[in-house]
Amino acid sequence: MTPRERFEASTAAARRTLCRLAVSLRTPRTDPIPQSLGDRVIRFRDPALADQPLRPNPAYAEPPRTLGPAPQQRPTNPRFRAIGHNYHVAHIPIAPGTSLYATGEVAGPFRRNGTVTTCWNHDAFGYSDKTPHLYQSHPWVLGVRADGSAFGVFCETTSRCTIDLAAGIKFETFGPTPAIVVIERDHPRDVVRALAELTGTMPLPPRWALGYQQCRWSYHPDARVREIAQGFRDRDIPCDVIWLDIDYMHEFRCFTFDKEQFPDPKGLNDHLHTLGYRAVWMIDPGIKVDPDYFVYQQLTEGGYAVTDKHGAEYHGSVWPGPCAFPDFTSKQVRHWWAGLYKDFMATGIDGVWNDMNEPAVFHVATKTMPESNLHLADDELGGPGPHTLYHNVYGMLMAQATRDGIAAANPDKRPFVLTRAGYLGSHRYAATWTGDNLSTWQHLHWSIPMALNLGLSGQPFAGPDIGGFGYLATPELFARWMGIGALLPFARGHTNKYRDPKADGAGVGGDTIMPDHEPWSFGERTEHVCRLAIQRRYRLLPYLYTLFERASRLGDPVAQPLFFEDPADPKLRDAEDSFLLGPDVLVRARTTRQGECDAPMPRGDWRRFEPAAAHLNDPTDADLPELFIKAGAIVPMGPIMNYSDERPLDPLTLVVALDEHGKADGALYEDDGDGFAHQQGRYLRTVYLAETDARDVTVRIEDESGNMPRPTRALHVEIITADGRAAKATAQDGQPITLRLP
């Protein structure tokens, strides 16, 4: 822990101790006033402060409607304490055997019992499990009781908030009085779905965003970008997206291009497109203070900038030096920001990466702007107020404006945005990653629980910087990380500009430039492992895309904890090096240098299979996670491609694992992969069924929906039996196919 982290942690601990003492001495415990927001969804308020209006909360897709008094019998009942109008405590007791999860983007153990998390978006380069707050804020906890039933708790605040899970669930907030919303369900998956009913679901991303993606700080000049792109094709390593970091800009001015290093950005993007790539370019919120810079001119002329407490334009230092910051709490400012993307996207850019949007500010102890700064916020967000009210939603509102701008510039394409900062509900606008991690075995290990807890917090599209951002990975670490990262929802390799960055919170400085960090940069063996890992992902893309469509429709996480399979099994509660990829595939990884995976297997029959091998029951490489298919499942797969849309899905492969009754089923979702025709019914959802009669297994279509015609293609079926036998056959998709078991 750095000295600054120790100071922040000790200060926060002291503040909590004093506040708890004051609370216990000055304020009596009060019972809540419960109101129903839906089926087993209850909002509780402190009755002592019931006369205060609730502030709007942007986590909700639509403002929730109160349906009347809540039922008298409730398994979860918060208790409130308050000091005045600015410090509030809500305590939710939990039953013995209850496991706690979620809390958004957090490092450390997967199960969160005993932890303390601060919701205050923070530029946290090189974070550890002792870092009190990371880049995002999710004042949300998922609880799983001993019997497998589950509940979720949301604290309706955008202000600074502490989630203390040492004894039950305790929210300590600093600001306007919050409400507590409790969701009760029989299964934790249903709690996450109910959360999605309140906060909305992730829009279905373009299919290319599910492919492998390559980035670093920074690929420049444009010749280097072309070289990296060609490198993947020459080595037969699949890749869909090349990313451009801040060095493409003219002196770090957003929406500009360095004319010497990137003289023809449209020509570069066109070249990437001819190779099958999409291009994602970075945009930060800090706008260089320069009266000759067109973005700053518009910002100042429109009065669109965040101001200090005296009403003067606030300036903070970021990459370009002194910067002003758009006030994204204003709809007018968001509309202006969205309009800046028209010319930017006209160069052929396919997606946008919003970084540094906590917002990060250099050379100040807080690493952000003063809490006393003023925002113009519209009434729908709560009206004008200090930064302390809007800090945690600044990045989310920037991502919203960015998504709106991309959609307006390319109305026939699905927008893709990646954001570093966020708040509960940010999934409606952007994917995310786990920030500036380090090339260490510990950060590799955290990759899985961090993605899982984000998924349990409503963000299904997340993953780490594969290989680690800070410091240089070893060949073994990079290979192992690629094996795991290629199976997480968001799969992107990324690294720092500097090999030994200073511990100044920004990851800058250092003595040497970071060596190459691409899949082929660590020797032939590591390149081989990376190729297999990414080929696995591409073979599984039909299954992955089906999972993403389900997430966009129901809110299900794509990467799921093992306890989703059996919430009442206590052995599954702490699994950190294994996860479910949807309901039917189990990923079992090794996340330590020497150790084996010690995560338990769920009950039932799980069968090993290998998508990247010539035969599904052939082993490939020990550095790759083991994959298992659940008995009774059918998993769709496709051929290996250089990029996701290189050619049609042909042949379609169905991996069939018959259960004890000789049956299996599984779904495949297909559409155009981009655009919005699927919203008008142009999609094809197929449910395949396998049934056994003696030794004969027939695979047929059980159900289909959507008006997209079924493609003419080969259907390859491979059955994996419990005793290792296999049967294969090929026919035309749409026709029943019968196989005889050996």
TARA-V912498 format. One record per helix or strand of 2 or more residues. SS is the DSSP state (H for helix, E for strand). FROM is the first residue (numbers start at 1). TO is the last residue. If there is no record, write none. Layout:
# TARA-V912498
ss	from	to
SS	FROM	TO
SS	FROM	TO
This chain:
# TARA-V912498
ss	from	to
H	3	26
E	30	38
E	41	46
H	47	49
E	68	69
E	79	83
E	87	92
E	99	102
E	116	119
E	136	137
E	140	144
E	150	155
E	161	164
E	169	174
E	180	185
H	188	199
H	207	210
E	213	214
H	222	234
E	241	244
H	246	248
H	265	274
E	278	284
E	286	288
H	294	302
E	316	318
E	321	326
H	331	339
H	341	345
E	351	355
E	374	375
H	379	381
E	385	386
H	387	409
E	417	419
E	422	423
H	426	428
E	431	433
H	441	456
E	462	463
E	465	466
H	475	485
E	492	493
H	524	539
H	541	554
E	559	560
H	562	564
H	570	572
E	578	581
E	585	588
E	606	608
E	626	630
E	633	637
E	652	657
E	664	670
H	677	680
E	684	693
E	696	705
E	714	720
E	726	732
E	737	740
